[in-house]
């Protein structure tokens, strides 16, 4: 097991994966680590939808692309990264999941008052656990608007009364992922 500080500081959002499936026991380990996240009132409001089916992944990716384009279009002049991502979204055949073999959608019980925070902490546990085992991950928030469609969630097998909170992809990284610039945060101390 890697040192936790090393894992925190070295984990990257991976956007290029080998064409290799992750063993079932590794995915079970990663999901098990999620349940150790804190949750408001100890409600543990999460459920996990694991998708390996390529057709389902493609359908979700295409839905994500269609929903993101109109959201980003008004911001296309805000930055080069937004422009580049719009080109990516509009290019036929691109995959919002970067060909990762596994998508895990962290679902949250709509009745839990702190569901978004709880499920986000569970998702971070999963990404750190994966990194500690040499497995890459990325939170693909761009598909969330498509996953707001309750009919699609039901079709995918989500339990009634749950919503998508964190779409996470997992796979073995292909090559190295560079560290993006880390900006010093503003800190205000009240002593």
KOLTORMAR-604225 format. One record per residue (C-alpha): residue number from 1; z, x, y; residue in one letter. Coordinates in pm, 1 decimal, always signed. Layout:
N
[pt NUM, [Z, X, Y], 'a']
...
This chain:
191
[pt 1, [+0.0, +0.0, +0.0], 'x']
[pt 2, [-94.7, +136.8, +340.6], 'x']
[pt 3, [+152.0, +186.3, +624.1], 'x']
[pt 4, [+155.8, -139.0, +825.1], 'x']
[pt 5, [+108.2, +29.5, +1165.5], 'x']
[pt 6, [-191.9, +219.0, +1030.6], 'x']
[pt 7, [-336.0, -105.8, +892.2], 'x']
[pt 8, [-282.6, -289.0, +1223.3], 'x']
[pt 9, [-443.9, -13.9, +1430.4], 'x']
[pt 10, [-737.2, +53.7, +1197.3], 'x']
[pt 11, [-849.7, -296.8, +1098.0], 'x']
[pt 12, [-1187.8, -388.9, +1247.0], 'x']
[pt 13, [-1404.4, -698.8, +1253.7], 'x']
[pt 14, [-1665.4, -613.3, +992.0], 'x']
[pt 15, [-2015.1, -752.7, +1041.8], 'x']
[pt 16, [-2204.6, -571.4, +767.1], 'x']
[pt 17, [-2119.7, -616.3, +398.8], 'x']
[pt 18, [-2224.2, -481.7, +61.4], 'x']
[pt 19, [-2383.1, -725.9, -179.2], 'x']
[pt 20, [-2077.4, -719.2, -403.7], 'x']
[pt 21, [-1841.2, -1001.8, -489.6], 'x']
[pt 22, [-1465.3, -961.5, -442.2], 'x']
[pt 23, [-1267.2, -1002.6, -766.7], 'x']
[pt 24, [-1076.2, -1330.5, -797.6], 'x']
[pt 25, [-738.6, -1154.5, -818.5], 'x']
[pt 26, [-802.0, -974.1, -487.7], 'x']
[pt 27, [-879.4, -1302.9, -311.5], 'x']
[pt 28, [-567.6, -1457.1, -466.9], 'x']
[pt 29, [-362.6, -1161.3, -335.0], 'x']
[pt 30, [-508.6, -1203.1, +16.4], 'x']
[pt 31, [-437.9, -1576.4, +22.2], 'x']
[pt 32, [-88.3, -1521.5, -117.4], 'x']
[pt 33, [-13.4, -1291.8, +177.1], 'x']
[pt 34, [-102.4, -1578.0, +414.9], 'x']
[pt 35, [+188.4, -1789.9, +296.0], 'x']
[pt 36, [+437.3, -1531.1, +422.4], 'x']
[pt 37, [+339.0, -1600.3, +783.5], 'x']
[pt 38, [+598.1, -1771.3, +999.0], 'x']
[pt 39, [+547.1, -2138.7, +1079.2], 'x']
[pt 40, [+710.3, -2383.5, +1316.5], 'x']
[pt 41, [+987.4, -2581.6, +1145.3], 'x']
[pt 42, [+885.8, -2394.1, +827.5], 'x']
[pt 43, [+619.7, -2661.4, +775.0], 'x']
[pt 44, [+372.7, -2411.8, +625.1], 'x']
[pt 45, [+87.7, -2644.4, +729.3], 'x']
[pt 46, [-196.2, -2446.2, +575.5], 'x']
[pt 47, [-447.1, -2505.4, +302.9], 'x']
[pt 48, [-733.1, -2274.2, +205.7], 'x']
[pt 49, [-1093.6, -2357.3, +132.4], 'x']
[pt 50, [-1268.0, -2066.8, -45.5], 'x']
[pt 51, [-1647.6, -2077.8, -32.6], 'x']
[pt 52, [-1872.4, -1842.2, -227.3], 'x']
[pt 53, [-2168.6, -2077.2, -271.3], 'x']
[pt 54, [-2464.2, -1929.2, -80.2], 'x']
[pt 55, [-2619.3, -2268.6, +3.3], 'x']
[pt 56, [-2291.6, -2395.7, +149.5], 'x']
[pt 57, [-2250.5, -2072.3, +347.8], 'x']
[pt 58, [-2604.4, -2106.6, +483.8], 'x']
[pt 59, [-2546.9, -2470.7, +581.2], 'x']
[pt 60, [-2226.9, -2387.4, +770.0], 'x']
[pt 61, [-2390.7, -2087.1, +937.7], 'x']
[pt 62, [-2688.2, -2296.4, +1055.5], 'x']
[pt 63, [-2451.8, -2565.6, +1185.6], 'x']
[pt 64, [-2254.9, -2299.7, +1371.2], 'x']
[pt 65, [-2570.2, -2158.5, +1529.0], 'x']
[pt 66, [-2684.8, -2502.3, +1646.8], 'x']
[pt 67, [-2346.9, -2583.6, +1801.5], 'x']
[pt 68, [-2296.9, -2243.5, +1968.8], 'x']
[pt 69, [-2634.6, -2219.0, +2146.0], 'x']
[pt 70, [-2569.9, -2500.8, +2397.5], 'x']
[pt 71, [-2216.2, -2369.5, +2456.9], 'x']
[pt 72, [-2335.9, -2016.9, +2538.1], 'x']
[pt 73, [-2659.8, -2100.0, +2719.2], 'x']
[pt 74, [-2483.6, -2161.2, +3057.1], 'x']
[pt 75, [-2309.4, -1822.5, +3020.8], 'x']
[pt 76, [-2617.3, -1618.7, +2928.7], 'x']
[pt 77, [-2600.6, -1417.8, +3252.1], 'x']
[pt 78, [-2227.5, -1347.3, +3222.1], 'x']
[pt 79, [-2270.8, -1038.3, +3005.3], 'x']
[pt 80, [-2516.4, -848.6, +2791.6], 'x']
[pt 81, [-2310.1, -930.1, +2482.6], 'x']
[pt 82, [-2356.2, -1303.8, +2545.6], 'x']
[pt 83, [-2733.0, -1252.1, +2592.0], 'x']
[pt 84, [-2753.9, -1047.9, +2272.9], 'x']
[pt 85, [-2554.7, -1303.3, +2075.2], 'x']
[pt 86, [-2780.3, -1584.8, +2198.6], 'x']
[pt 87, [-3082.2, -1390.8, +2072.1], 'x']
[pt 88, [-2903.9, -1348.3, +1737.7], 'x']
[pt 89, [-2826.7, -1722.3, +1718.8], 'x']
[pt 90, [-3185.1, -1819.3, +1801.0], 'x']
[pt 91, [-3342.3, -1578.2, +1552.0], 'x']
[pt 92, [-3455.9, -1754.0, +1235.3], 'x']
[pt 93, [-3278.8, -1630.4, +924.6], 'x']
[pt 94, [-2975.7, -1471.8, +1092.7], 'x']
[pt 95, [-2644.1, -1540.4, +925.8], 'x']
[pt 96, [-2324.8, -1601.9, +1123.4], 'x']
[pt 97, [-2136.9, -1475.6, +816.8], 'x']
[pt 98, [-2327.4, -1144.6, +809.8], 'x']
[pt 99, [-2401.2, -1187.3, +437.7], 'x']
[pt 100, [-2032.1, -1166.9, +345.8], 'x']
[pt 101, [-1975.6, -1292.8, -9.7], 'x']
[pt 102, [-1668.3, -1505.4, +71.4], 'x']
[pt 103, [-1569.6, -1746.2, +347.2], 'x']
[pt 104, [-1211.7, -1868.7, +355.1], 'x']
[pt 105, [-1149.5, -2153.4, +595.1], 'x']
[pt 106, [-782.1, -2170.2, +685.1], 'x']
[pt 107, [-718.7, -2541.1, +723.6], 'x']
[pt 108, [-422.5, -2687.1, +907.9], 'x']
[pt 109, [-235.8, -3012.0, +866.2], 'x']
[pt 110, [-310.6, -3217.2, +1178.4], 'x']
[pt 111, [+45.0, -3356.2, +1181.4], 'x']
[pt 112, [+215.3, -3017.8, +1222.3], 'x']
[pt 113, [+303.5, -2958.0, +1589.8], 'x']
[pt 114, [+238.5, -2581.5, +1576.3], 'x']
[pt 115, [-52.9, -2589.4, +1330.9], 'x']
[pt 116, [-295.5, -2371.8, +1531.6], 'x']
[pt 117, [-38.7, -2097.4, +1583.6], 'x']
[pt 118, [+88.9, -2112.6, +1225.8], 'x']
[pt 119, [-256.7, -2096.5, +1070.4], 'x']
[pt 120, [-361.4, -1817.8, +1307.8], 'x']
[pt 121, [-67.3, -1605.8, +1193.2], 'x']
[pt 122, [-154.6, -1680.5, +829.9], 'x']
[pt 123, [-513.9, -1572.3, +903.0], 'x']
[pt 124, [-395.6, -1243.9, +1056.9], 'x']
[pt 125, [-182.8, -1176.8, +747.1], 'x']
[pt 126, [-494.1, -1228.6, +533.7], 'x']
[pt 127, [-709.7, -991.4, +740.1], 'x']
[pt 128, [-441.7, -720.2, +736.2], 'x']
[pt 129, [-385.1, -763.2, +361.6], 'x']
[pt 130, [-759.0, -738.5, +299.2], 'x']
[pt 131, [-786.5, -420.9, +506.5], 'x']
[pt 132, [-498.4, -264.9, +311.4], 'x']
[pt 133, [-709.9, -314.1, -5.0], 'x']
[pt 134, [-1035.6, -176.2, +139.8], 'x']
[pt 135, [-1182.4, -522.2, +199.9], 'x']
[pt 136, [-1340.1, -602.2, +536.2], 'x']
[pt 137, [-1296.3, -924.8, +728.0], 'x']
[pt 138, [-1399.8, -1104.1, +1043.7], 'x']
[pt 139, [-1280.7, -1423.7, +1212.2], 'x']
[pt 140, [-1603.4, -1616.1, +1277.5], 'x']
[pt 141, [-1484.5, -1855.5, +1547.1], 'x']
[pt 142, [-1842.8, -1939.9, +1636.6], 'x']
[pt 143, [-1868.5, -2178.9, +1342.4], 'x']
[pt 144, [-1559.0, -2378.6, +1441.8], 'x']
[pt 145, [-1755.6, -2636.5, +1645.9], 'x']
[pt 146, [-1964.2, -2713.7, +1334.7], 'x']
[pt 147, [-1647.6, -2737.0, +1123.9], 'x']
[pt 148, [-1508.3, -3006.2, +1355.0], 'x']
[pt 149, [-1738.8, -3245.2, +1167.3], 'x']
[pt 150, [-1496.3, -3428.4, +935.6], 'x']
[pt 151, [-1783.0, -3541.2, +711.9], 'x']
[pt 152, [-1880.0, -3176.3, +651.0], 'x']
[pt 153, [-1517.9, -3074.9, +583.0], 'x']
[pt 154, [-1481.3, -3358.9, +332.8], 'x']
[pt 155, [-1809.7, -3256.9, +167.5], 'x']
[pt 156, [-1676.2, -2900.3, +136.7], 'x']
[pt 157, [-1357.4, -3022.3, -30.9], 'x']
[pt 158, [-1103.8, -3009.8, +251.8], 'x']
[pt 159, [-799.2, -3231.3, +197.6], 'x']
[pt 160, [-763.6, -3546.4, +409.2], 'x']
[pt 161, [-569.8, -3494.4, +733.5], 'x']
[pt 162, [-657.2, -3124.6, +770.9], 'x']
[pt 163, [-873.1, -2948.9, +1029.8], 'x']
[pt 164, [-1045.2, -2612.4, +1032.8], 'x']
[pt 165, [-846.9, -2350.4, +1224.1], 'x']
[pt 166, [-967.8, -2008.1, +1111.1], 'x']
[pt 167, [-1301.7, -1937.6, +939.1], 'x']
[pt 168, [-1259.9, -1589.4, +788.2], 'x']
[pt 169, [-1520.3, -1387.1, +601.1], 'x']
[pt 170, [-1435.7, -1118.3, +348.2], 'x']
[pt 171, [-1634.5, -851.3, +170.3], 'x']
[pt 172, [-1664.3, -481.6, +106.0], 'x']
[pt 173, [-1778.3, -308.0, +424.9], 'x']
[pt 174, [-2120.6, -144.9, +432.9], 'x']
[pt 175, [-2072.5, +171.3, +638.2], 'x']
[pt 176, [-1819.7, +237.7, +912.4], 'x']
[pt 177, [-1719.7, -7.5, +1184.0], 'x']
[pt 178, [-1658.9, +159.7, +1519.3], 'x']
[pt 179, [-1346.7, +83.8, +1718.9], 'x']
[pt 180, [-1430.1, -116.4, +2030.1], 'x']
[pt 181, [-1277.9, -10.6, +2359.1], 'x']
[pt 182, [-913.5, -112.7, +2376.1], 'x']
[pt 183, [-798.9, -200.6, +2728.2], 'x']
[pt 184, [-444.3, -127.0, +2838.1], 'x']
[pt 185, [-268.6, -461.0, +2886.3], 'x']
[pt 186, [-93.3, -553.9, +3206.1], 'x']
[pt 187, [+280.4, -554.7, +3137.6], 'x']
[pt 188, [+535.4, -705.6, +3372.3], 'x']
[pt 189, [+894.7, -614.5, +3294.7], 'x']
[pt 190, [+1180.2, -832.5, +3411.3], 'x']
[pt 191, [+1498.9, -626.3, +3380.6], 'x']
